[in-house]
Amino acid sequence: MNYDITLKDLFQNIPQRLLQLLVSSQATELLTVEYPAVKMRRPDLVARLTDGRLYHLELQRDNDATMVWRMLEYYLLITQTFNQTPFQQVLYVGKAPLAMPRTIVESTLHFSYELIDIQQLDCQPLLASAAIEDNLLAILCRIDNQPQAVRAILEKIIRLDENAKQDALKKLGILAGLRTLELQQLINLEMENMPITIDKADNLWFQEGKLEGRQEGRLEGKQEGQVEGELTLLRRLMERRFGTLPLWTLERLNHATCEELETWGMQLLEAKRLEDIFN
């Protein structure tokens, strides 16, 4: 799923409520910035804020050890273009724990930018926004009550015209792919309780949820209660140790024999990675 395209598309209509959370200001003008070189350099967002500052925002899905140098390069290019130094932030939207350097300290150079993990932002202000861009981005923030948040987003979506509705649903599914499979399944469940239809064959996030449902159906159909009990226990222990399990793990578990489950249960005790269990 192309998360980058979806995120950048959402920022073409500036999510003003999100900017209010990030910089305590809003954008008065979206500035077009593009630098031709050996490779094209295009910042994710450069805007003029109501307080006069020049603001530069980058969206980052993966931990990148070179991010600080990329931000320095943008700092120089933007300053040269507008004859004003920008206030810079990187908004991390990934699933893995945030781990990126934000400063350069050399004998002749000191540079830093502000690094924000979107999962630390409260989703409520974005849910309350009148802009659908803010509403969709709320799915990436800190959510204390997932069912309530998902319903709030879907209620905003069903008020849109049909084309905008389908576009928003697709983007919601893609963004949910940056979080857990359980969240994707929750969206599917809430959609079933609302007057919403979507081309589910065109959404990978729905297909993953449907695959999980088929796997659980096969599990319920097993005749040997012993295998079912051991599978349930092993899965819970693995989830407690390693978090949400990827689909390949669920596939291995759901096709396992009783002997395999016992072996994997023993190897779980000393495994440092999920893959170690199956070696």
C-alpha positions as a LaTeX table, in Angstrom:
\begin{tabular}{lrrr}
\hline
Residue & $x$ (\AA) & $y$ (\AA) & $z$ (\AA) \\
\hline
Met1 & 0.00 & 0.00 & 0.00 \\
Asn2 & 1.35 & 3.41 & $-0.91$ \\
Tyr3 & 1.29 & 5.23 & 2.41 \\
Asp4 & 3.51 & 8.06 & 1.16 \\
Ile5 & 1.16 & 9.06 & $-1.65$ \\
Thr6 & $-1.86$ & 8.96 & 0.67 \\
Leu7 & $-0.20$ & 11.07 & 3.36 \\
Lys8 & 1.13 & 13.65 & 0.92 \\
Asp9 & $-2.25$ & 13.85 & $-0.79$ \\
Leu10 & $-3.92$ & 14.62 & 2.54 \\
Phe11 & $-1.50$ & 17.50 & 3.03 \\
Gln12 & $-2.43$ & 19.09 & $-0.30$ \\
Asn13 & $-5.43$ & 20.44 & 1.61 \\
Ile14 & $-3.65$ & 21.60 & 4.73 \\
Pro15 & $-4.95$ & 19.85 & 7.89 \\
Gln16 & $-5.17$ & 23.09 & 9.86 \\
Arg17 & $-6.18$ & 21.47 & 13.16 \\
Leu18 & $-3.10$ & 19.24 & 13.00 \\
Leu19 & $-0.89$ & 22.28 & 12.35 \\
Gln20 & $-2.48$ & 23.95 & 15.37 \\
Leu21 & $-1.35$ & 20.98 & 17.47 \\
Leu22 & 2.14 & 20.93 & 15.97 \\
Val23 & 3.07 & 24.63 & 15.84 \\
Ser24 & 0.22 & 26.46 & 17.61 \\
Ser25 & $-0.53$ & 28.28 & 14.36 \\
Gln26 & $-2.21$ & 27.79 & 11.01 \\
Ala27 & $-1.10$ & 28.15 & 7.42 \\
Thr28 & $-2.10$ & 31.21 & 5.42 \\
Glu29 & $-0.41$ & 30.08 & 2.22 \\
Leu30 & 0.86 & 26.80 & 0.83 \\
Leu31 & 4.18 & 27.40 & $-0.93$ \\
Thr32 & 5.34 & 25.40 & $-3.93$ \\
Val33 & 8.93 & 24.31 & $-3.44$ \\
Glu34 & 10.86 & 22.06 & $-5.80$ \\
Tyr35 & 14.60 & 21.83 & $-6.34$ \\
Pro36 & 15.99 & 20.28 & $-9.53$ \\
Ala37 & 19.24 & 18.39 & $-9.12$ \\
Val38 & 20.62 & 14.93 & $-9.81$ \\
Lys39 & 17.45 & 13.79 & $-8.08$ \\
Met40 & 14.36 & 15.90 & $-7.51$ \\
Arg41 & 14.09 & 17.43 & $-4.05$ \\
Arg42 & 10.53 & 18.24 & $-3.01$ \\
Pro43 & 9.67 & 19.00 & 0.62 \\
Asp44 & 6.44 & 17.46 & 1.86 \\
Leu45 & 5.04 & 20.75 & 3.13 \\
Val46 & 6.29 & 24.35 & 3.14 \\
Ala47 & 3.81 & 26.97 & 4.30 \\
Arg48 & 3.58 & 30.52 & 5.57 \\
Leu49 & 2.06 & 30.59 & 9.06 \\
Thr50 & $-0.28$ & 33.18 & 10.52 \\
Asp51 & 2.47 & 34.33 & 12.88 \\
Gly52 & 4.83 & 35.03 & 9.97 \\
Arg53 & 7.06 & 32.01 & 10.36 \\
Leu54 & 8.17 & 29.91 & 7.39 \\
Tyr55 & 7.26 & 26.33 & 8.22 \\
His56 & 8.70 & 23.12 & 6.77 \\
Leu57 & 7.22 & 19.69 & 7.60 \\
Glu58 & 8.40 & 16.25 & 6.50 \\
Leu59 & 6.34 & 13.06 & 6.94 \\
Gln60 & 8.40 & 10.00 & 7.80 \\
Arg61 & 7.19 & 6.39 & 7.95 \\
Asp62 & 10.50 & 4.62 & 8.70 \\
Asn63 & 13.36 & 5.36 & 11.06 \\
Asp64 & 16.05 & 6.95 & 8.89 \\
Ala65 & 19.48 & 7.58 & 10.36 \\
Thr66 & 20.21 & 10.12 & 7.60 \\
Met67 & 17.05 & 12.17 & 8.23 \\
Val68 & 18.93 & 14.91 & 10.08 \\
Trp69 & 21.21 & 15.50 & 7.09 \\
Arg70 & 18.25 & 15.60 & 4.73 \\
Met71 & 16.61 & 18.21 & 6.95 \\
Leu72 & 19.81 & 20.25 & 6.93 \\
Glu73 & 19.84 & 20.16 & 3.13 \\
Tyr74 & 16.23 & 21.35 & 3.03 \\
Tyr75 & 17.04 & 24.05 & 5.58 \\
Leu76 & 19.69 & 25.53 & 3.31 \\
Leu77 & 17.63 & 25.27 & 0.13 \\
Ile78 & 14.48 & 26.79 & 1.67 \\
Thr79 & 16.45 & 29.61 & 3.27 \\
Gln80 & 18.06 & 30.47 & $-0.06$ \\
Thr81 & 14.70 & 30.41 & $-1.85$ \\
Phe82 & 12.72 & 32.62 & 0.56 \\
Asn83 & 15.53 & 34.53 & 2.26 \\
Gln84 & 14.11 & 33.38 & 5.58 \\
Thr85 & 15.08 & 30.48 & 7.84 \\
Pro86 & 12.35 & 27.86 & 8.26 \\
Phe87 & 11.00 & 26.27 & 11.41 \\
Gln88 & 11.35 & 22.54 & 10.71 \\
Gln89 & 9.52 & 19.49 & 12.01 \\
Val90 & 9.48 & 15.82 & 11.10 \\
Leu91 & 6.20 & 14.04 & 11.87 \\
Tyr92 & 6.87 & 10.33 & 12.38 \\
Val93 & 3.88 & 8.18 & 11.42 \\
Gly94 & 5.48 & 4.72 & 11.55 \\
Lys95 & 4.61 & 1.70 & 13.63 \\
Ala96 & 8.05 & 0.87 & 15.06 \\
Pro97 & 9.34 & 2.81 & 18.09 \\
Leu98 & 10.76 & 6.19 & 17.10 \\
Ala99 & 14.55 & 6.10 & 16.84 \\
Met100 & 16.03 & 8.84 & 14.66 \\
Pro101 & 18.72 & 11.41 & 15.41 \\
Arg102 & 17.55 & 15.02 & 15.42 \\
Thr103 & 20.78 & 16.90 & 15.96 \\
Ile104 & 24.17 & 17.35 & 14.31 \\
Val105 & 26.98 & 18.43 & 16.61 \\
Glu106 & 30.30 & 18.94 & 14.86 \\
Ser107 & 33.20 & 21.24 & 15.62 \\
Thr108 & 31.97 & 23.77 & 13.04 \\
Leu109 & 28.28 & 22.85 & 12.79 \\
His110 & 25.35 & 22.65 & 15.19 \\
Phe111 & 21.96 & 21.83 & 13.68 \\
Ser112 & 18.67 & 20.40 & 14.93 \\
Tyr113 & 15.03 & 20.01 & 13.94 \\
Glu114 & 11.93 & 19.10 & 15.95 \\
Leu115 & 10.92 & 15.44 & 15.85 \\
Ile116 & 7.35 & 14.44 & 16.75 \\
Asp117 & 5.80 & 10.97 & 17.00 \\
Ile118 & 2.19 & 11.31 & 15.84 \\
Gln119 & 1.22 & 8.48 & 18.21 \\
Gln120 & 1.91 & 10.88 & 21.09 \\
Leu121 & $-0.71$ & 13.36 & 19.81 \\
Asp122 & $-4.24$ & 13.16 & 21.19 \\
Cys123 & $-6.66$ & 12.19 & 18.42 \\
Gln124 & $-9.60$ & 14.15 & 19.86 \\
Pro125 & $-8.82$ & 17.61 & 18.37 \\
Leu126 & $-8.46$ & 16.03 & 14.92 \\
Leu127 & $-11.71$ & 14.10 & 15.33 \\
Ala128 & $-13.46$ & 17.37 & 16.22 \\
Ser129 & $-12.11$ & 19.16 & 13.13 \\
Ala130 & $-14.43$ & 20.04 & 10.25 \\
Ala131 & $-11.75$ & 18.96 & 7.74 \\
Ile132 & $-11.80$ & 15.33 & 6.58 \\
Glu133 & $-7.98$ & 15.44 & 6.26 \\
Asp134 & $-7.70$ & 15.99 & 10.02 \\
Asn135 & $-10.30$ & 13.29 & 10.71 \\
Leu136 & $-8.41$ & 10.67 & 8.69 \\
Leu137 & $-5.04$ & 11.53 & 10.25 \\
Ala138 & $-6.58$ & 11.00 & 13.68 \\
Ile139 & $-6.37$ & 7.24 & 13.08 \\
Leu140 & $-2.57$ & 7.53 & 13.43 \\
Cys141 & $-2.66$ & 9.42 & 16.73 \\
Arg142 & $-3.02$ & 8.25 & 20.32 \\
Ile143 & $-6.46$ & 6.68 & 20.64 \\
Asp144 & $-7.81$ & 5.80 & 24.07 \\
Asn145 & $-11.08$ & 4.38 & 22.76 \\
Gln146 & $-10.61$ & 2.83 & 19.32 \\
Pro147 & $-14.24$ & 1.85 & 18.58 \\
Gln148 & $-15.43$ & 5.35 & 19.48 \\
Ala149 & $-12.74$ & 7.00 & 17.33 \\
Val150 & $-13.41$ & 4.75 & 14.33 \\
Arg151 & $-17.15$ & 5.44 & 14.54 \\
Ala152 & $-16.48$ & 9.19 & 14.74 \\
Ile153 & $-14.35$ & 9.07 & 11.59 \\
Leu154 & $-16.84$ & 6.93 & 9.67 \\
Glu155 & $-19.69$ & 9.26 & 10.67 \\
Lys156 & $-17.74$ & 12.15 & 9.10 \\
Ile157 & $-17.08$ & 10.10 & 5.97 \\
Ile158 & $-20.71$ & 9.09 & 5.32 \\
Arg159 & $-21.66$ & 12.78 & 5.07 \\
Leu160 & $-19.41$ & 13.24 & 2.02 \\
Asp161 & $-20.56$ & 12.92 & $-1.57$ \\
Glu162 & $-20.04$ & 9.50 & $-3.14$ \\
Asn163 & $-16.68$ & 10.15 & $-4.83$ \\
Ala164 & $-15.21$ & 11.86 & $-1.79$ \\
Lys165 & $-16.62$ & 9.10 & 0.41 \\
Gln166 & $-14.92$ & 6.33 & $-1.55$ \\
Asp167 & $-11.65$ & 8.26 & $-1.62$ \\
Ala168 & $-11.76$ & 8.85 & 2.14 \\
Leu169 & $-12.56$ & 5.20 & 2.89 \\
Lys170 & $-9.64$ & 4.04 & 0.79 \\
Lys171 & $-7.29$ & 6.48 & 2.53 \\
Leu172 & $-8.57$ & 5.44 & 5.94 \\
Gly173 & $-7.80$ & 1.82 & 5.13 \\
Ile174 & $-4.31$ & 2.66 & 3.90 \\
Leu175 & $-3.51$ & 4.71 & 7.00 \\
Ala176 & $-4.85$ & 1.95 & 9.24 \\
Gly177 & $-2.25$ & $-0.30$ & 7.61 \\
Leu178 & 0.35 & 1.74 & 9.49 \\
Arg179 & $-1.12$ & 0.45 & 12.73 \\
Thr180 & $-2.40$ & $-2.97$ & 13.84 \\
Leu181 & $-4.39$ & $-5.67$ & 12.10 \\
Glu182 & $-6.91$ & $-5.43$ & 14.94 \\
Leu183 & $-7.56$ & $-1.79$ & 14.05 \\
Gln184 & $-8.18$ & $-2.73$ & 10.41 \\
Gln185 & $-10.61$ & $-5.44$ & 11.50 \\
Leu186 & $-12.37$ & $-2.96$ & 13.79 \\
Ile187 & $-12.89$ & $-0.61$ & 10.85 \\
Asn188 & $-14.41$ & $-3.47$ & 8.85 \\
Leu189 & $-16.73$ & $-4.33$ & 11.75 \\
Glu190 & $-17.87$ & $-0.73$ & 12.26 \\
Met191 & $-18.45$ & $-0.33$ & 8.51 \\
Glu192 & $-20.85$ & $-3.27$ & 8.60 \\
Asn193 & $-22.97$ & $-1.37$ & 11.11 \\
Met194 & $-23.13$ & 1.78 & 8.96 \\
Pro195 & $-24.71$ & 2.56 & 5.55 \\
Ile196 & $-21.33$ & 2.35 & 3.82 \\
Thr197 & $-20.28$ & 0.34 & 0.79 \\
Ile198 & $-16.79$ & 0.13 & $-0.68$ \\
Asp199 & $-15.02$ & $-1.82$ & $-3.38$ \\
Lys200 & $-13.40$ & $-4.20$ & $-0.91$ \\
Ala201 & $-11.51$ & $-6.07$ & $-3.61$ \\
Asp202 & $-9.51$ & $-2.89$ & $-4.21$ \\
Asn203 & $-8.41$ & $-2.56$ & $-0.59$ \\
Leu204 & $-5.49$ & $-4.63$ & 0.65 \\
Trp205 & $-6.26$ & $-3.79$ & 4.26 \\
Phe206 & $-9.71$ & $-5.40$ & 3.91 \\
Gln207 & $-8.25$ & $-8.46$ & 2.21 \\
Glu208 & $-5.84$ & $-8.94$ & 5.11 \\
Gly209 & $-8.69$ & $-8.77$ & 7.57 \\
Lys210 & $-10.70$ & $-11.22$ & 5.49 \\
Leu211 & $-7.74$ & $-13.62$ & 5.39 \\
Glu212 & $-7.51$ & $-13.48$ & 9.16 \\
Gly213 & $-11.20$ & $-14.30$ & 9.36 \\
Arg214 & $-10.75$ & $-17.34$ & 7.11 \\
Gln215 & $-7.87$ & $-18.53$ & 9.29 \\
Glu216 & $-9.96$ & $-18.24$ & 12.43 \\
Gly217 & $-12.76$ & $-20.13$ & 10.67 \\
Arg218 & $-10.41$ & $-23.01$ & 9.87 \\
Leu219 & $-9.29$ & $-23.04$ & 13.50 \\
Glu220 & $-12.86$ & $-23.30$ & 14.77 \\
Gly221 & $-13.46$ & $-26.18$ & 12.39 \\
Lys222 & $-10.63$ & $-28.34$ & 13.76 \\
Gln223 & $-11.92$ & $-31.52$ & 15.31 \\
Glu224 & $-9.15$ & $-31.99$ & 17.85 \\
Gly225 & $-9.84$ & $-29.88$ & 20.89 \\
Gln226 & $-6.28$ & $-30.42$ & 22.13 \\
Val227 & $-4.79$ & $-28.73$ & 19.06 \\
Glu228 & $-7.21$ & $-25.84$ & 19.35 \\
Gly229 & $-6.41$ & $-25.28$ & 23.01 \\
Glu230 & $-2.64$ & $-25.42$ & 22.49 \\
Leu231 & $-2.88$ & $-23.09$ & 19.50 \\
Thr232 & $-4.89$ & $-20.52$ & 21.45 \\
Leu233 & $-2.47$ & $-20.60$ & 24.36 \\
Leu234 & 0.64 & $-20.39$ & 22.18 \\
Arg235 & $-0.76$ & $-17.51$ & 20.15 \\
Arg236 & $-1.59$ & $-15.53$ & 23.29 \\
Leu237 & 1.88 & $-16.10$ & 24.71 \\
Met238 & 3.49 & $-15.03$ & 21.43 \\
Glu239 & 1.35 & $-11.89$ & 21.26 \\
Arg240 & 2.26 & $-10.99$ & 24.84 \\
Arg241 & 5.96 & $-11.47$ & 24.03 \\
Phe242 & 6.17 & $-9.95$ & 20.54 \\
Gly243 & 2.98 & $-7.92$ & 20.06 \\
Thr244 & 0.61 & $-8.25$ & 17.10 \\
Leu245 & 1.52 & $-11.28$ & 15.02 \\
Pro246 & 2.10 & $-10.92$ & 11.26 \\
Leu247 & $-0.02$ & $-12.91$ & 8.83 \\
Trp248 & 2.74 & $-15.40$ & 7.98 \\
Thr249 & 2.91 & $-16.39$ & 11.65 \\
Leu250 & $-0.84$ & $-16.90$ & 11.86 \\
Glu251 & $-0.69$ & $-19.04$ & 8.74 \\
Arg252 & 1.99 & $-21.27$ & 10.29 \\
Leu253 & 0.07 & $-21.59$ & 13.54 \\
Asn254 & $-3.26$ & $-22.41$ & 11.93 \\
His255 & $-1.75$ & $-25.25$ & 9.90 \\
Ala256 & 0.37 & $-26.67$ & 12.71 \\
Thr257 & 0.21 & $-30.15$ & 14.16 \\
Cys258 & 0.00 & $-30.80$ & 17.87 \\
Glu259 & 3.71 & $-31.81$ & 17.90 \\
Glu260 & 4.74 & $-28.57$ & 16.15 \\
Leu261 & 2.80 & $-26.46$ & 18.62 \\
Glu262 & 4.52 & $-28.18$ & 21.54 \\
Thr263 & 7.95 & $-27.68$ & 19.96 \\
Trp264 & 7.30 & $-24.01$ & 19.24 \\
Gly265 & 6.02 & $-23.51$ & 22.77 \\
Met266 & 9.32 & $-24.74$ & 24.16 \\
Gln267 & 11.34 & $-22.60$ & 21.76 \\
Leu268 & 9.30 & $-19.54$ & 22.71 \\
Leu269 & 10.96 & $-19.58$ & 26.13 \\
Glu270 & 14.39 & $-18.70$ & 24.71 \\
Ala271 & 13.46 & $-16.95$ & 21.44 \\
Lys272 & 14.75 & $-13.42$ & 21.04 \\
Arg273 & 12.91 & $-12.88$ & 17.75 \\
Leu274 & 9.64 & $-14.20$ & 16.40 \\
Glu275 & 11.52 & $-16.06$ & 13.66 \\
Asp276 & 13.57 & $-17.97$ & 16.25 \\
Ile277 & 10.47 & $-19.88$ & 17.36 \\
Phe278 & 10.10 & $-21.59$ & 13.99 \\
Asn279 & 13.76 & $-22.36$ & 13.30 \\
\hline
\end{tabular}
